[in-house]
Amino acid sequence: MKRVVDLNSDMGESYGAFKIGHDEKLLEVVTSASLACGFHGGDPHALLLTAKMCKERGVEVGAHPSLPDLLGFGRRRMEVEPEELFSYVLYQVAAVRGVAEAVGTRLQHVKPHGALYQMAWTQADYALAIAKAVRSLDPSLIVLAPPGSEAERASFRHGLVVAHEGFPERGYTDEGFLAPRGAPGAVLTDPKAVADRAVEMVKDGIVRSVTGRTIELKVETLCIHSDTPGADEVGRAVRRALDAAGIDTRPLGSFVGGRPR
C-alpha cells in the first residue's frame, strides 16, 4: 500500500504592521494549514486573507489556538484553570470556523500552538479541556497531537479523530519530546537534512534524537513552521523528497477520518 501523509504549516501569524512567516510560498507545497486565532499571532484581517489563500490553493484549513500570550508568541507556559482554557479554545476555534465558512471552505482540524501544545502533551487537565472544547463545537474535527500524548488520550476519550504529528525541522530529546527552543539542535534549517528526516518519519516510522537515539514515531502529518528561517525552501525540499520517495501527500480529511471531503 502506498504511504500517505499530510504536510501542514502554521500560518496567518502576522498582525498589524508585523509580518511573520512564509505563508504564500508554503501554500504552494502544503496540504493543510493551521491558522492563528489572534491569541499568539494573527488578527481578523490576517485570518481572513489567509483563509482566502487556502481556499484558492486547495489547502485545507485548521484552527491554531493558543494561550493568551501575544507578547511571547504563545511560547510561554501559563497556568490557567481548565474552565478558562475550555473557553479560550472554544472562542478561537469558533472564530476560524466562521471565517473558513465565510470564504467557502470548512474547518478540517484543530492544532494547539506553542506552549499550549507542549502542556497538553503531558498535562491531562489541559488536554481534557481542549478535547472538550473541540467536541462541543464540532465532534468531526480532527485533532493534531503527538503520539502517546495526553492530548491523544483525551481526544480518543471524547470520540475525536486524532492525527499524529511529527516535526522534521525540530529536534527531539531522547525521551521523545521536542527539544526546547534555544537548545543545541532544537531547530533545523538545512533543507536536505529536514527532507531526509521527513521521509524517514513516514517510511520508517522513526526519528533521530539530538543525541542520535532512534525513537519510534508513527505520523499522519508533518509540520513545517512558517516562521522558521528559510521555511519556504525547507517546505519545497520536503515536498520534493516525499514525492521522490513515492509518498502521496494529501489533506488529513481524505485519509484519517473527520468529514468526508
N, C-alpha and C positions, 0 to 999 in steps of 0.2 A: 504494500500500500504506500502511495506517495505521501510523504510528510507534508504537513500544512502548518503554517504559523501566521499569526498576526504581527504586524510591525506597527507599534504605536509611538506617539510622541506627545509630550505635554506642551500645550500651545495657548495662545491668547493671553500671555502673561504680561504684555505691555500695558501701560496705563498712563493716561495723561501725556506728558512730554517724554516719558521714559520708554525707550524701545528695548525690548528683551526678546532674544531668541531668533531663530532662523526659520520662522513658520512657513513662508511661501516656498522656499526651496525644499523643506522637508515634506510638504504636502505633495511633492512630485513623486515621493517614494513610499510614504507610509500608507497603511490601510485603515488606521484608526487614530483619532486624536482626542486627547483629554483636555477640555477647555477650562481655564481658570475661571473662578466664580467671584473674584473680587476680594477675597479674604487674604490671599497672599500675593496676588498679582491680578492683572486684568481689570477691566471696568466695563460698564454696559456697552459702550461703543466698540471696544476691542472684542468683546464676546460676540456681538452681532456680526462684525466684519469677518471674524474667524469662522463662525458657523456658516456664513455665506460661502467662504472659500472652500470649506469642507464639502458643502453641498455641490458646488460647481465641479470639484475634482473627484467626486465619488468616494470621499473619505468619510467613514462613519464617526459619529460624534459621541463623546463621553463627557461626563462631568468630573472635575478635578477639585473636590472640596478640600479646604484647609482649616487649620486653626486660625483664629483671627489675629494674624501677625504680618501685616503688610510691611512694616519696617524690617522685619527679619526674613522676608520672603518665605514665611511659613516653615522655616527650618529650625526654629527654636521650640524646645519642648515646653508645653504649657499644661498646667494641671487644671482641668475643668470638670465639673460634675457631669456624669453620664446624661442627665436630663438636658443640660445645656448643650452638650455635644450632639445629641439627637436633633435638637432644633437647628443648630448650626449646619449640620449636614443636610437636613430636610430642606432648609431655606436655599442653600446653594444648588443642590441638585434640581430642585424645582425650577430655579431661575434658568439653568441651562436647558432643561427640558422644554420650557416655554419658548425660549429663543430658537431652539432647534426646530420646534414645530412651526414657528412663525416663518422660517425660511424654507419650509417644505421638506424637512427631514425628521428623523426620530432619534431619540436618545438610545444609544446602544449599551453603554456601560457606565460604571462609577469606579473611579480610582482615587483614593485619598492621596493627598500631596505631602511631601516632605516629612516633617516631624509627626504628623498625624498618621501617615503610612507606617512609619517606624514604630510608633507607640502601639498601633493596632496589631502589629506583628507579634508582640509579646504580652500585651495587656488585654485581658479578657473583657474588662468593662468598656474600654474604648471600642474594641472590635464589636461588641454586642450592640452598643449604641449606634454604630454605623450601619450594621446589618438591619436593625430595627427601622432606622430612618429610610433606608433603601426599600425595604419591603413595604413599609406603609405608603410609599409613593407609587411604586410600580414593581411588583414581585418578578416581572420578567426581565428586569435589568440584570446585566452581568456585572459581577464584582471582580475587579482585578486584585489579586492577593498573592503573596509569596507562598510557595508550597509548604505545608506543615505549620502554618502560622495560626495564631488565634483568630485573625481575620477570616481565614479559610474556614475554621471550625464554626465560628459564629454565623457565617453566611450559609453554610450547609444546614446548620441547626434551624435556620429560618427559611429553608427551602429555596435558597437563591442559587443561581448558576455561578460558578467560580471559574475564572480563567487564571491559571498560574502564570506569573510574570517573572521574566529574567531580565537582567541588566548587563548586556555585554560591554558597556562603556563604564561600568563601575566595578571596583574591586570588591572581593568577598573575603571575609575573615575565615579562619579555619573552622569556625562553628557554623558557617553558612549564612551569616548576616552581612549586610552591606558595610564595608569599611567606612568609618567616619570620614566625612569630607575634611580635607586637610592632612589626613594621614598618608604616608607613602603608598602609592599605588591605588588610591581611592577613586581617582578619576582618570580614565584612559582616553587619550585623544588621537592616537595613531590609527588612521582608518583601517589599515590592513590587520592590525592586531585585534581591533574591535570586531571586524568582519569575521576573522577566524574564530573568535570566541562565540560569535552568534551562531555560526554553522555548527560548532561543537555542541552548543547547548541544545540545538534542535535535533541533530542527527544522533548524538551520543548520550544526551541527557545528563551532561556533566558540565561543571565549570571549575576552573583552577583558582584556588585562593591566592591571596597576595604572597603567601609563602610557598606556593606550588602544590599544595594539597589538592587532591581530586575530591570534589563534592558532587553528589548526585543532585540533579536539578531538572525535574520534568517541567517543561514550559509549553504554554499555548500562545503566549505573546511576548514580544521583546520590546524593550523601551529604549529609545534614543532621546535623551533630554535635549530640548531645543535650545537651552541656554548654555550647553557645554561648548567650549571653544571649538570651532570647526565642525559643529554638529551637522551642517549641511553636507560636508564632504564625508563625514563618518556615515551618515544615513545612506548616501549613494553607494558607498563601498559595501555596507551591509546588504543592501538590496541586491547589488550585483552578485555578491558572494552567495546569497541564498538562491538566487536564480541559477547560478552556475552549478550549485550543488543539487539541483533538481528539487528544491523545496518550494512548494506552492505558497505564495503569500496572499492571504485573504483576510477580510474583516472577521472579527470574532463571531459575530452573529450568524455567520454562514456555516460554522462548524462546531461551536461549543454550546449551543443552546440559546435560550432567550427567544425573542420573537423571530419567526421565520422571516427571512429577508426576501 
